[in-house]
Amino acid sequence: MASRAFNLPNILTYVRIACVPLVVLCFFVEGKLSGSDAARWWALAIFIAASVTDFFDGYLARAWQQTSTIGRMLDPIADKLLVAAVLLLLAADGTIAGWSLWAAIVILCREILVSGLREYLAELKVSVPVTNLAKWKTTMQMVSVGFLLAGPAADKMMPATTEIGIALLWLSAIVTLYTGYDYFRAGLRHIED
């Protein structure tokens, strides 16, 4: 059991979880919330490294036949922690503001609701497999968050980076809503009164 918990795919998942506070810390190095250019570039670098582990942990687990229960549980949690923490950080520093906050709220609400549904269904011994669209949804969320992390720092080199990130965030929110509906539709037949 311990060897499965510490195989390379699971270690990559643990690294992704450990990256969450590091990304947030980049914005607080100066002792207060600061989205300085240097903070944004460091946060983006850590975020990209963490996002890359999302691809490799699953790929290696399947390729090396090292799938594990803890890996199946922690992988989606790591994704949700990474995206949720950065969305909250970007809302706090004003990168995501106004109507765009609704896109972030939709994403966060769906992730919490689907996690609750999965937990409930697990008690009933019902598994709801991750769809390919849900995997693309996660990728879209990470790409949009990456653009937004670079945000104002990248706008100086490539104007409209923040606007591209906001547009991708809305697109992610729409796909997130659809995949959430998909999960609830699949899960509803197993929900008892």
VENGI-V176091 format. One record per residue. RES is the residue in one small letter. SS is DSSP state (H for helix, E for strand, C for the rest). OMEGA is omega in whole degrees, -180 to 180 (none if undefined). Layout:
RES,SS,OMEGA + RES,SS,OMEGA
This chain:
m,C,-179 + a,H,-179 + s,H,177 + r,H,-180 + a,H,-178 + f,C,172 + n,C,-175 + l,H,178 + p,H,180 + n,H,177 + i,H,177 + l,H,177 + t,H,178 + y,H,179 + v,H,179 + r,H,178 + i,H,180 + a,H,179 + c,H,-177 + v,H,179 + p,H,179 + l,H,178 + v,H,-180 + v,H,-179 + l,H,179 + c,H,-178 + f,C,-177 + f,C,-179 + v,C,-178 + e,C,177 + g,C,176 + k,C,-180 + l,C,-177 + s,C,178 + g,C,-180 + s,C,-180 + d,H,-179 + a,H,179 + a,H,-179 + r,H,-179 + w,H,177 + w,H,179 + a,H,179 + l,H,180 + a,H,179 + i,H,180 + f,H,179 + i,H,178 + a,H,179 + a,H,-180 + s,H,179 + v,H,178 + t,H,179 + d,H,178 + f,H,-172 + f,H,-179 + d,H,179 + g,H,-179 + y,H,-178 + l,H,179 + a,H,179 + r,H,-177 + a,H,-178 + w,C,-178 + q,C,180 + q,C,177 + t,C,-179 + s,C,179 + t,H,-179 + i,H,178 + g,H,179 + r,H,180 + m,H,-172 + l,H,-177 + d,H,179 + p,H,178 + i,H,179 + a,H,178 + d,H,-177 + k,H,178 + l,H,-178 + l,H,-178 + v,H,-177 + a,H,-179 + a,H,-178 + v,H,176 + l,H,178 + l,H,178 + l,H,-179 + l,H,175 + a,H,-179 + a,H,-178 + d,C,174 + g,C,177 + t,C,173 + i,C,-177 + a,C,177 + g,C,-178 + w,C,-179 + s,H,175 + l,H,-180 + w,H,177 + a,H,179 + a,H,180 + i,H,178 + v,H,-179 + i,H,-178 + l,H,-180 + c,H,180 + r,H,-178 + e,H,180 + i,H,-179 + l,H,180 + v,H,177 + s,H,177 + g,H,178 + l,H,179 + r,H,179 + e,H,179 + y,H,-178 + l,H,178 + a,H,177 + e,H,178 + l,C,-178 + k,C,178 + v,C,179 + s,C,175 + v,C,-176 + p,C,177 + v,C,180 + t,C,176 + n,H,179 + l,H,178 + a,H,177 + k,H,177 + w,H,177 + k,H,178 + t,H,178 + t,H,180 + m,H,179 + q,H,-178 + m,H,178 + v,H,-180 + s,H,179 + v,H,176 + g,H,177 + f,H,-178 + l,H,176 + l,H,178 + a,H,174 + g,H,-176 + p,H,178 + a,H,-180 + a,H,179 + d,H,-180 + k,C,179 + m,C,-179 + m,C,-178 + p,C,177 + a,C,177 + t,H,-180 + t,H,180 + e,H,176 + i,H,178 + g,H,179 + i,H,178 + a,H,179 + l,H,178 + l,H,178 + w,H,178 + l,H,177 + s,H,-180 + a,H,179 + i,H,179 + v,H,178 + t,H,177 + l,H,-178 + y,H,-180 + t,H,176 + g,H,177 + y,H,178 + d,H,180 + y,H,-179 + f,H,177 + r,H,178 + a,H,-177 + g,H,-175 + l,H,-178 + r,C,-179 + h,C,-178 + i,C,-179 + e,C,177 + d,C,none
